[in-house]
Amino acid sequence: MEAPAAPRNPAESSGPSEPSVAGVTTEITVNSPEQMRELGRRLAKLLRAGDLVMLTGELGAGKTTMTRGLGEGLGVRGAVTSPTFVIARVHPPLGGGPPLVHVDAYRLGGGLDEMEDLDLDVSLSDSVIVVEWGEGKVEELAEDRLHVLIHRAVGDTTDEVRHVTLTGVGERWATVGLGALSA
């Protein structure tokens, strides 16, 4: 993986698909699905109960692959697979860590009203909640959250290179060293 770009303020960015939030941003280039999974394992070391992680990217970008790595890094039970048809899966911890709640909001058209049916706010304080396709739907769950934007590299002939932008929002993420994820 390449070294991250210097932290920047995403409000200064002109990218239309980037989250319009203020926070510290780190960018990482991932060259394979295994590196995406490894990035998830390293990110898991920074997560704690109460964290909300929002994954954004086109179909096949690597959102579920990253979440598999998060599950491995958190040491949770069960195979992490896309919860597209069940909407949400809870993976209990094998040890003393928090459970992982993996949500796929792709089929949910509404905002927080539809998400409230999943009772994510009840799980948030005790769990790490990862929401694929959550942008515009779950931001109200937590003032502190991590946005992960995954882009396929333009011109990549292998279709494996991804540019991952991690933006920590809120006080919780102001002091977390996201740049360490590239090491």
PAPASE-640212 format. One record per residue: residue number from 1; x, y, z of N, C-alpha, C, O in turn. Coordinates in Angstrom, 2 decimals, padded with zeros to 5 digits. Layout:
<nodes>
- NUM; X; Y; Z; X; Y; Z; X; Y; Z; X; Y; Z
...
</nodes>
This chain:
<nodes>
- 1; 000.83; -001.17; 000.00; 000.00; 000.00; 000.00; 000.88; 001.24; 000.00; 001.97; 001.23; 000.56
- 2; 000.40; 002.28; -000.62; 001.13; 003.52; -000.67; 000.90; 004.32; 000.59; -000.08; 004.10; 001.31
- 3; 001.81; 005.25; 000.85; 001.66; 006.13; 002.00; 000.45; 007.03; 001.79; 000.14; 007.40; 000.66
- 4; -000.23; 007.38; 002.87; -001.41; 008.22; 002.72; -001.02; 009.65; 002.37; 000.09; 010.10; 002.65
- 5; -001.95; 010.33; 001.76; -001.75; 011.75; 001.50; -001.83; 012.47; 002.84; -002.34; 011.93; 003.82
- 6; -001.33; 013.67; 002.87; -001.39; 014.46; 004.09; -002.84; 014.68; 004.48; -003.69; 014.85; 003.60
- 7; -003.13; 014.69; 005.78; -004.51; 014.95; 006.20; -004.98; 016.27; 005.61; -004.22; 017.24; 005.54
- 8; -006.24; 016.30; 005.20; -006.79; 017.51; 004.61; -008.21; 017.71; 005.07; -008.83; 016.81; 005.65
- 9; -008.72; 018.87; 004.82; -010.09; 019.18; 005.16; -010.94; 018.88; 003.95; -010.79; 019.55; 002.93
- 10; -011.85; 017.87; 004.01; -012.64; 017.50; 002.85; -013.59; 018.61; 002.40; -014.08; 018.56; 001.27
- 11; -013.87; 019.58; 003.23; -014.72; 020.68; 002.82; -014.08; 021.49; 001.71; -014.77; 022.19; 000.97
- 12; -012.74; 021.40; 001.59; -012.02; 022.11; 000.54; -012.00; 021.33; -000.76; -011.57; 021.86; -001.78
- 13; -012.46; 020.10; -000.75; -012.43; 019.25; -001.93; -013.57; 019.58; -002.87; -014.64; 020.02; -002.45
- 14; -013.32; 019.37; -004.14; -014.38; 019.61; -005.12; -014.99; 018.31; -005.62; -015.84; 018.34; -006.51
- 15; -014.59; 017.17; -005.07; -015.10; 015.87; -005.51; -016.56; 015.71; -005.15; -016.91; 015.80; -003.98
- 16; -017.43; 015.47; -006.14; -018.86; 015.38; -005.87; -019.27; 014.17; -005.06; -020.31; 014.22; -004.40
- 17; -018.50; 013.09; -005.07; -018.94; 011.89; -004.36; -018.29; 011.74; -003.00; -018.51; 010.75; -002.31
- 18; -017.49; 012.73; -002.59; -016.89; 012.66; -001.27; -017.88; 013.15; -000.24; -018.71; 014.01; -000.53
- 19; -017.80; 012.61; 000.98; -018.71; 013.07; 002.02; -018.52; 014.57; 002.26; -017.39; 015.04; 002.30
- 20; -019.58; 015.30; 002.41; -019.48; 016.73; 002.69; -019.48; 016.93; 004.19; -020.45; 017.44; 004.76
- 21; -018.40; 016.53; 004.82; -018.27; 016.60; 006.26; -016.90; 017.16; 006.59; -015.97; 017.08; 005.79
- 22; -016.78; 017.72; 007.77; -015.49; 018.22; 008.22; -014.82; 017.13; 009.05; -015.48; 016.45; 009.83
- 23; -013.54; 016.97; 008.89; -012.81; 015.98; 009.65; -011.44; 015.77; 009.08; -011.05; 016.44; 008.12
- 24; -010.70; 014.86; 009.66; -009.36; 014.54; 009.20; -009.47; 013.42; 008.19; -010.17; 012.43; 008.41
- 25; -008.77; 013.57; 007.06; -008.87; 012.62; 005.97; -007.52; 012.00; 005.66; -006.49; 012.68; 005.68
- 26; -007.53; 010.70; 005.38; -006.36; 009.97; 004.94; -006.73; 009.21; 003.68; -007.82; 008.65; 003.58
- 27; -005.81; 009.20; 002.73; -006.05; 008.48; 001.47; -005.02; 007.36; 001.34; -003.83; 007.55; 001.61
- 28; -005.51; 006.19; 000.91; -004.66; 005.01; 000.78; -004.99; 004.34; -000.54; -006.15; 004.25; -000.93
- 29; -003.96; 003.86; -001.24; -004.17; 003.08; -002.45; -004.03; 001.61; -002.09; -003.06; 001.20; -001.45
- 30; -005.02; 000.82; -002.51; -005.06; -000.61; -002.24; -004.96; -001.32; -003.58; -005.69; -000.99; -004.52
- 31; -004.06; -002.30; -003.68; -003.77; -002.93; -004.97; -004.39; -004.30; -005.18; -004.24; -004.89; -006.26
- 32; -005.10; -004.83; -004.18; -005.68; -006.17; -004.33; -006.77; -006.38; -003.28; -006.82; -005.65; -002.29
- 33; -007.63; -007.36; -003.50; -008.63; -007.67; -002.47; -007.99; -008.04; -001.12; -008.51; -007.68; -000.07
- 34; -006.86; -008.75; -001.15; -006.20; -009.11; 000.11; -005.71; -007.87; 000.84; -005.78; -007.81; 002.07
- 35; -005.20; -006.87; 000.11; -004.80; -005.63; 000.77; -006.00; -004.89; 001.35; -005.89; -004.24; 002.39
- 36; -007.15; -004.98; 000.68; -008.37; -004.34; 001.21; -008.77; -005.02; 002.52; -009.15; -004.36; 003.49
- 37; -008.68; -006.35; 002.53; -009.01; -007.10; 003.74; -008.03; -006.76; 004.86; -008.42; -006.62; 006.02
- 38; -006.75; -006.63; 004.51; -005.73; -006.27; 005.50; -005.97; -004.86; 006.04; -005.76; -004.61; 007.23
- 39; -006.39; -003.95; 005.18; -006.73; -002.60; 005.63; -007.87; -002.68; 006.65; -007.84; -001.97; 007.65
- 40; -008.85; -003.52; 006.40; -009.93; -003.72; 007.36; -009.42; -004.27; 008.69; -009.87; -003.83; 009.75
- 41; -008.49; -005.22; 008.64; -007.93; -005.78; 009.88; -007.20; -004.70; 010.69; -007.33; -004.63; 011.91
- 42; -006.43; -003.85; 009.99; -005.71; -002.77; 010.68; -006.68; -001.72; 011.22; -006.48; -001.21; 012.32
- 43; -007.71; -001.39; 010.45; -008.70; -000.42; 010.91; -009.41; -000.93; 012.16; -009.72; -000.15; 013.05
- 44; -009.66; -002.22; 012.22; -010.34; -002.81; 013.39; -009.60; -002.51; 014.68; -010.23; -002.37; 015.73
- 45; -008.29; -002.40; 014.63; -007.49; -002.11; 015.82; -007.78; -000.70; 016.36; -007.52; -000.42; 017.53
- 46; -008.30; 000.18; 015.50; -008.61; 001.55; 015.92; -010.06; 001.71; 016.38; -010.42; 002.74; 016.96
- 47; -010.88; 000.70; 016.14; -012.31; 000.79; 016.44; -012.62; 000.34; 017.86; -011.90; -000.45; 018.47
- 48; -013.73; 000.87; 018.37; -014.20; 000.50; 019.70; -015.73; 000.53; 019.70; -016.35; 001.05; 018.78
- 49; -016.32; -000.03; 020.74; -017.77; -000.01; 020.86; -018.26; 001.42; 020.75; -017.67; 002.34; 021.32
- 50; -019.34; 001.60; 020.01; -019.90; 002.93; 019.81; -019.50; 003.56; 018.48; -020.03; 004.61; 018.12
- 51; -018.58; 002.93; 017.76; -018.14; 003.50; 016.48; -019.10; 003.15; 015.36; -019.59; 002.03; 015.25
- 52; -019.36; 004.15; 014.52; -020.15; 004.00; 013.32; -019.23; 004.20; 012.13; -018.57; 005.23; 012.01
- 53; -019.20; 003.20; 011.25; -018.37; 003.25; 010.05; -019.30; 003.18; 008.85; -020.09; 002.24; 008.72
- 54; -019.21; 004.17; 007.97; -020.05; 004.21; 006.77; -019.16; 003.92; 005.56; -018.18; 004.62; 005.32
- 55; -019.53; 002.89; 004.80; -018.76; 002.50; 003.61; -019.52; 002.92; 002.36; -020.70; 002.59; 002.19
- 56; -018.85; 003.65; 001.49; -019.45; 004.12; 000.25; -018.56; 003.72; -000.91; -017.33; 003.84; -000.85
- 57; -019.18; 003.24; -001.97; -018.45; 002.86; -003.18; -019.39; 002.11; -004.09; -020.41; 001.57; -003.66
- 58; -019.04; 002.08; -005.35; -019.91; 001.41; -006.32; -019.97; -000.10; -006.06; -019.20; -000.63; -005.26
- 59; -020.88; -000.78; -006.72; -020.97; -002.23; -006.61; -019.62; -002.85; -006.95; -019.00; -002.48; -007.96
- 60; -019.16; -003.77; -006.14; -017.90; -004.45; -006.39; -016.66; -003.65; -006.01; -015.55; -004.05; -006.35
- 61; -016.83; -002.53; -005.32; -015.68; -001.70; -004.97; -014.81; -002.32; -003.88; -013.61; -002.05; -003.84
- 62; -015.39; -003.14; -003.01; -014.61; -003.76; -001.94; -015.15; -003.48; -000.55; -014.44; -003.71; 000.44
- 63; -016.38; -003.01; -000.44; -016.96; -002.68; 000.86; -017.07; -003.93; 001.75; -016.69; -003.90; 002.91
- 64; -017.60; -005.01; 001.20; -017.75; -006.24; 001.99; -016.39; -006.87; 002.26; -016.18; -007.44; 003.34
- 65; -015.47; -006.78; 001.32; -014.12; -007.30; 001.55; -013.47; -006.58; 002.72; -012.84; -007.22; 003.57
- 66; -013.60; -005.26; 002.77; -013.06; -004.51; 003.90; -013.75; -004.94; 005.19; -013.09; -005.08; 006.23
- 67; -015.06; -005.15; 005.15; -015.79; -005.54; 006.35; -015.37; -006.92; 006.83; -015.35; -007.18; 008.03
- 68; -015.03; -007.82; 005.91; -014.50; -009.13; 006.32; -013.23; -008.93; 007.15; -013.05; -009.57; 008.19
- 69; -012.36; -008.04; 006.68; -011.14; -007.74; 007.43; -011.45; -007.13; 008.78; -010.79; -007.45; 009.77
- 70; -012.44; -006.25; 008.83; -012.86; -005.68; 010.12; -013.30; -006.78; 011.07; -012.92; -006.79; 012.24
- 71; -014.10; -007.71; 010.57; -014.57; -008.82; 011.40; -013.42; -009.66; 011.92; -013.41; -010.05; 013.09
- 72; -012.45; -009.94; 011.05; -011.28; -010.70; 011.48; -010.49; -009.93; 012.53; -010.06; -010.50; 013.53
- 73; -010.30; -008.64; 012.30; -009.54; -007.81; 013.24; -010.24; -007.64; 014.58; -009.59; -007.56; 015.62
- 74; -011.57; -007.60; 014.55; -012.33; -007.49; 015.80; -012.48; -008.83; 016.51; -012.85; -008.88; 017.68
- 75; -012.21; -009.92; 015.79; -012.33; -011.25; 016.39; -013.77; -011.64; 016.64; -014.13; -012.03; 017.75
- 76; -014.61; -011.52; 015.61; -016.02; -011.86; 015.78; -016.33; -013.23; 015.20; -015.57; -013.77; 014.40
- 77; -017.46; -013.77; 015.63; -017.90; -015.09; 015.21; -018.66; -015.01; 013.90; -019.38; -014.05; 013.64
- 78; -018.49; -016.02; 013.08; -019.27; -016.12; 011.85; -018.56; -015.48; 010.67; -017.79; -014.53; 010.81
- 79; -018.85; -016.02; 009.51; -018.30; -015.48; 008.27; -019.00; -014.17; 007.94; -020.23; -014.10; 007.97
- 80; -018.22; -013.14; 007.64; -018.80; -011.86; 007.25; -019.08; -011.91; 005.75; -018.16; -011.98; 004.93
- 81; -020.36; -011.88; 005.42; -020.79; -011.88; 004.03; -021.72; -010.69; 003.83; -022.15; -010.07; 004.80
- 82; -022.02; -010.39; 002.59; -022.89; -009.26; 002.31; -024.28; -009.53; 002.86; -024.88; -010.56; 002.54
- 83; -024.80; -008.62; 003.69; -026.14; -008.82; 004.25; -027.25; -008.22; 003.38; -028.28; -007.80; 003.90
- 84; -027.04; -008.18; 002.07; -027.98; -007.51; 001.17; -029.41; -007.98; 001.35; -030.33; -007.15; 001.36
- 85; -029.63; -009.26; 001.49; -031.00; -009.76; 001.54; -031.57; -009.81; 002.95; -032.79; -009.85; 003.11
- 86; -030.73; -009.81; 003.97; -031.23; -009.79; 005.34; -031.10; -008.39; 005.95; -031.57; -008.17; 007.06
- 87; -030.50; -007.48; 005.25; -030.27; -006.08; 005.62; -029.19; -005.93; 006.70; -028.30; -005.10; 006.55
- 88; -029.24; -006.71; 007.77; -028.26; -006.56; 008.84; -027.92; -007.91; 009.46; -028.77; -008.79; 009.59
- 89; -026.67; -008.04; 009.85; -026.20; -009.24; 010.55; -025.41; -008.79; 011.78; -024.66; -007.81; 011.72
- 90; -025.58; -009.50; 012.87; -024.81; -009.25; 014.08; -023.81; -010.38; 014.23; -024.18; -011.55; 014.21
- 91; -022.54; -010.02; 014.39; -021.46; -010.99; 014.60; -020.96; -010.80; 016.02; -020.25; -009.83; 016.30
- 92; -021.31; -011.72; 016.93; -020.86; -011.61; 018.33; -019.35; -011.78; 018.44; -018.74; -012.45; 017.61
- 93; -018.76; -011.18; 019.46; -017.32; -011.32; 019.64; -016.96; -012.72; 020.15; -017.72; -013.34; 020.89
- 94; -015.78; -013.20; 019.75; -015.27; -014.46; 020.29; -014.55; -014.22; 021.61; -014.42; -015.13; 022.42
- 95; -014.09; -012.99; 021.81; -013.38; -012.64; 023.04; -014.09; -011.50; 023.75; -015.31; -011.47; 023.85
- 96; -013.30; -010.56; 024.24; -013.86; -009.46; 025.02; -014.18; -008.22; 024.23; -014.58; -007.21; 024.82
- 97; -014.04; -008.25; 022.93; -014.30; -007.06; 022.12; -015.77; -006.85; 021.85; -016.62; -007.63; 022.29
- 98; -016.07; -005.79; 021.11; -017.47; -005.50; 020.79; -017.98; -006.36; 019.64; -017.20; -006.83; 018.82
- 99; -019.30; -006.56; 019.58; -019.87; -007.23; 018.41; -019.77; -006.32; 017.19; -019.62; -005.10; 017.32
- 100; -019.85; -006.93; 016.02; -019.88; -006.20; 014.76; -021.29; -006.30; 014.21; -021.81; -007.40; 014.00
- 101; -021.92; -005.16; 013.96; -023.22; -005.12; 013.30; -022.95; -004.65; 011.88; -022.50; -003.52; 011.66
- 102; -023.23; -005.52; 010.92; -022.95; -005.25; 009.50; -024.28; -005.03; 008.79; -025.12; -005.92; 008.72
- 103; -024.46; -003.83; 008.26; -025.71; -003.43; 007.63; -025.46; -003.12; 006.16; -024.46; -002.49; 005.82
- 104; -026.36; -003.56; 005.31; -026.33; -003.19; 003.90; -027.60; -002.40; 003.61; -028.69; -002.96; 003.56
- 105; -027.45; -001.09; 003.44; -028.61; -000.22; 003.25; -028.94; 000.00; 001.78; -029.71; 000.91; 001.45
- 106; -028.37; -000.80; 000.89; -028.56; -000.63; -000.54; -030.04; -000.65; -000.93; -030.48; 000.18; -001.73
- 107; -030.80; -001.57; -000.37; -032.20; -001.70; -000.75; -033.12; -000.79; 000.05; -034.32; -000.75; -000.20
- 108; -032.57; -000.05; 001.00; -033.39; 000.85; 001.81; -033.43; 002.21; 001.14; -032.40; 002.87; 001.01
- 109; -034.59; 002.63; 000.73; -034.72; 003.89; 000.01; -034.84; 005.08; 000.93; -034.41; 006.18; 000.57
- 110; -035.42; 004.89; 002.11; -035.64; 006.00; 003.02; -034.41; 006.35; 003.81; -033.37; 005.69; 003.69
- 111; -034.53; 007.37; 004.61; -033.44; 007.80; 005.45; -033.46; 007.09; 006.78; -033.63; 005.87; 006.86
- 112; -033.30; 007.88; 007.83; -033.19; 007.33; 009.17; -034.47; 006.63; 009.61; -034.40; 005.71; 010.43
- 113; -035.63; 007.04; 009.10; -036.89; 006.39; 009.49; -036.84; 004.90; 009.21; -037.18; 004.08; 010.07
- 114; -036.40; 004.54; 008.01; -036.31; 003.13; 007.64; -035.22; 002.43; 008.44; -035.37; 001.26; 008.82
- 115; -034.13; 003.14; 008.70; -033.04; 002.55; 009.47; -033.46; 002.33; 010.92; -032.96; 001.41; 011.57
- 116; -034.35; 003.16; 011.44; -034.79; 003.00; 012.83; -035.45; 001.65; 013.07; -035.41; 001.13; 014.18
- 117; -036.05; 001.09; 012.04; -036.65; -000.24; 012.18; -035.61; -001.30; 012.52; -035.95; -002.35; 013.05
- 118; -034.35; -001.02; 012.21; -033.28; -001.97; 012.51; -032.75; -001.81; 013.94; -031.92; -002.61; 014.38
- 119; -033.21; -000.79; 014.66; -032.76; -000.51; 016.04; -031.25; -000.35; 016.15; -030.64; -000.81; 017.12
- 120; -030.65; 000.27; 015.17; -029.20; 000.46; 015.23; -028.79; 001.37; 016.38; -027.72; 001.20; 016.96
- 121; -029.63; 002.34; 016.71; -029.29; 003.24; 017.81; -029.18; 002.48; 019.13; -028.42; 002.89; 020.00
- 122; -029.93; 001.40; 019.29; -029.84; 000.57; 020.49; -028.51; -000.17; 020.52; -027.90; -000.32; 021.58
- 123; -028.05; -000.64; 019.36; -026.81; -001.41; 019.27; -025.57; -000.55; 019.28; -024.49; -001.04; 019.62
- 124; -025.69; 000.72; 018.93; -024.52; 001.55; 018.67; -023.57; 001.65; 019.85; -022.36; 001.53; 019.67
- 125; -024.07; 001.86; 021.05; -023.17; 002.06; 022.18; -022.38; 000.80; 022.54; -021.30; 000.91; 023.12
- 126; -022.90; -000.37; 022.21; -022.24; -001.63; 022.58; -021.47; -002.27; 021.44; -020.70; -003.20; 021.67
- 127; -021.65; -001.79; 020.23; -021.15; -002.48; 019.04; -020.35; -001.55; 018.15; -020.37; -000.33; 018.32
- 128; -019.64; -002.14; 017.21; -019.11; -001.42; 016.06; -020.13; -001.65; 014.96; -020.42; -002.79; 014.60
- 129; -020.68; -000.57; 014.42; -021.68; -000.70; 013.37; -021.06; -000.25; 012.05; -020.55; 000.87; 011.94
- 130; -021.10; -001.13; 011.07; -020.60; -000.86; 009.73; -021.80; -000.86; 008.79; -022.53; -001.84; 008.71
- 131; -021.99; 000.25; 008.07; -023.13; 000.38; 007.17; -022.63; 000.61; 005.75; -022.04; 001.65; 005.45
- 132; -022.88; -000.37; 004.90; -022.61; -000.20; 003.47; -023.77; 000.58; 002.89; -024.92; 000.37; 003.26
- 133; -023.47; 001.49; 001.97; -024.50; 002.31; 001.31; -025.25; 003.18; 002.32; -026.43; 003.45; 002.11
- 134; -024.61; 003.61; 003.38; -025.29; 004.36; 004.43; -025.28; 005.86; 004.27; -025.98; 006.56; 005.01
- 135; -024.51; 006.38; 003.33; -024.43; 007.83; 003.17; -025.81; 008.41; 002.88; -026.53; 007.92; 002.00
- 136; -026.15; 009.46; 003.63; -027.46; 010.08; 003.49; -028.56; 009.36; 004.25; -029.72; 009.77; 004.20
- 137; -028.19; 008.29; 004.97; -029.19; 007.49; 005.68; -028.92; 007.34; 007.17; -029.86; 007.23; 007.95
- 138; -027.66; 007.34; 007.58; -027.36; 007.02; 008.98; -026.53; 008.06; 009.72; -026.17; 007.85; 010.88
- 139; -026.22; 009.17; 009.09; -025.37; 010.17; 009.73; -025.94; 010.66; 011.05; -025.18; 011.00; 011.96
- 140; -027.26; 010.68; 011.18; -027.90; 011.17; 012.40; -027.74; 010.21; 013.58; -028.05; 010.57; 014.71
- 141; -027.25; 009.00; 013.32; -027.06; 008.05; 014.42; -025.94; 008.48; 015.36; -026.00; 008.20; 016.56
- 142; -024.93; 009.16; 014.83; -023.77; 009.50; 015.66; -023.08; 010.75; 015.15; -022.86; 010.90; 013.94
- 143; -022.73; 011.64; 016.06; -021.95; 012.82; 015.68; -020.55; 012.41; 015.27; -019.95; 013.02; 014.38
- 144; -020.03; 011.38; 015.90; -018.70; 010.86; 015.59; -018.86; 009.64; 014.70; -019.54; 008.68; 015.06
- 145; -018.24; 009.68; 013.53; -018.35; 008.56; 012.61; -017.16; 008.57; 011.67; -016.45; 009.56; 011.54
- 146; -016.97; 007.44; 011.03; -015.89; 007.30; 010.06; -016.51; 007.01; 008.70; -017.22; 006.02; 008.53
- 147; -016.24; 007.88; 007.73; -016.69; 007.67; 006.35; -015.55; 007.02; 005.59; -014.42; 007.51; 005.63
- 148; -015.83; 005.94; 004.90; -014.83; 005.26; 004.08; -015.38; 005.25; 002.65; -016.40; 004.63; 002.37
- 149; -014.68; 005.95; 001.77; -015.08; 006.05; 000.37; -014.10; 005.25; -000.47; -012.90; 005.49; -000.41
- 150; -014.61; 004.29; -001.25; -013.76; 003.42; -002.06; -014.05; 003.69; -003.53; -015.18; 003.55; -003.99
- 151; -012.98; 004.07; -004.26; -013.08; 004.33; -005.70; -012.23; 003.34; -006.46; -011.11; 003.03; -006.04
- 152; -012.75; 002.84; -007.56; -011.91; 002.06; -008.48; -010.97; 003.01; -009.17; -011.35; 004.12; -009.54
- 153; -009.73; 002.58; -009.36; -008.75; 003.41; -010.03; -009.08; 003.50; -011.52; -009.35; 002.49; -012.17
- 154; -009.06; 004.71; -012.05; -009.32; 004.93; -013.47; -008.14; 004.39; -014.27; -006.99; 004.68; -013.96
- 155; -008.43; 003.62; -015.29; -007.37; 003.09; -016.14; -006.69; 001.84; -015.62; -005.75; 001.35; -016.23
- 156; -007.15; 001.31; -014.48; -006.55; 000.09; -013.93; -006.95; -001.10; -014.80; -008.14; -001.42; -014.90
- 157; -005.99; -001.74; -015.41; -006.30; -002.86; -016.30; -006.60; -004.15; -015.55; -007.17; -005.08; -016.13
- 158; -006.23; -004.24; -014.27; -006.50; -005.45; -013.49; -007.83; -005.39; -012.76; -008.32; -006.41; -012.27
- 159; -008.42; -004.20; -012.69; -009.68; -003.99; -011.98; -009.55; -004.31; -010.48; -010.54; -004.67; -009.84
- 160; -008.34; -004.17; -009.93; -008.15; -004.45; -008.51; -007.72; -003.23; -007.71; -007.91; -003.21; -006.49
- 161; -007.15; -002.22; -008.35; -006.63; -001.06; -007.62; -007.80; -000.18; -007.17; -008.70; 000.15; -007.94
- 162; -007.75; 000.19; -005.88; -008.78; 001.06; -005.30; -008.10; 002.21; -004.57; -007.01; 002.06; -004.01
- 163; -008.75; 003.34; -004.60; -008.33; 004.50; -003.80; -009.34; 004.61; -002.66; -010.54; 004.78; -002.89
- 164; -008.83; 004.52; -001.44; -009.67; 004.53; -000.25; -009.44; 005.84; 000.49; -008.31; 006.18; 000.83
- 165; -010.52; 006.57; 000.73; -010.46; 007.83; 001.47; -011.20; 007.62; 002.78; -012.39; 007.31; 002.79
- 166; -010.48; 007.78; 003.88; -011.07; 007.64; 005.21; -011.18; 009.03; 005.82; -010.19; 009.75; 005.92
- 167; -012.39; 009.40; 006.23; -012.63; 010.70; 006.84; -013.26; 010.50; 008.20; -014.40; 010.03; 008.31
- 168; -012.51; 010.86; 009.23; -013.03; 010.77; 010.59; -013.76; 012.05; 010.93; -013.21; 013.14; 010.77
- 169; -014.99; 011.93; 011.40; -015.84; 013.07; 011.71; -016.10; 013.10; 013.21; -016.44; 012.07; 013.80
- 170; -015.93; 014.25; 013.82; -016.24; 014.41; 015.23; -015.03; 014.29; 016.13; -013.93; 013.95; 015.70
- 171; -015.27; 014.59; 017.38; -014.22; 014.61; 018.39; -013.50; 013.27; 018.53; -012.28; 013.22; 018.71
- 172; -014.25; 012.19; 018.44; -013.67; 010.84; 018.57; -012.54; 010.63; 017.58; -011.51; 010.05; 017.94
- 173; -012.70; 011.09; 016.35; -011.74; 010.82; 015.30; -010.67; 011.90; 015.17; -009.73; 011.74; 014.39
- 174; -010.79; 013.00; 015.91; -009.82; 014.10; 015.81; -008.42; 013.68; 016.22; -007.43; 014.22; 015.73
- 175; -008.33; 012.71; 017.11; -007.01; 012.32; 017.62; -006.60; 010.91; 017.21; -005.53; 010.44; 017.59
- 176; -007.45; 010.22; 016.42; -007.11; 008.88; 015.98; -006.15; 008.98; 014.80; -006.41; 009.72; 013.85
- 177; -005.06; 008.28; 014.86; -004.05; 008.34; 013.80; -004.41; 007.47; 012.60; -003.87; 006.38; 012.44
- 178; -005.33; 007.96; 011.77; -005.73; 007.19; 010.59; -004.57; 006.96; 009.64; -004.56; 005.98; 008.90
- 179; -003.59; 007.86; 009.64; -002.42; 007.71; 008.77; -001.64; 006.43; 009.05; -000.93; 005.93; 008.18
- 180; -001.76; 005.90; 010.26; -001.06; 004.67; 010.63; -001.58; 003.47; 009.85; -000.92; 002.43; 009.82
- 181; -002.74; 003.59; 009.21; -003.32; 002.48; 008.47; -002.51; 002.11; 007.24; -002.64; 000.99; 006.72
- 182; -001.68; 002.99; 006.76; -000.90; 002.70; 005.56; 000.40; 001.98; 005.88; 001.09; 001.50; 004.98
- 183; 000.74; 001.90; 007.15; 002.01; 001.28; 007.54; 002.00; -000.22; 007.36; 003.00; -000.88; 007.64
</nodes>
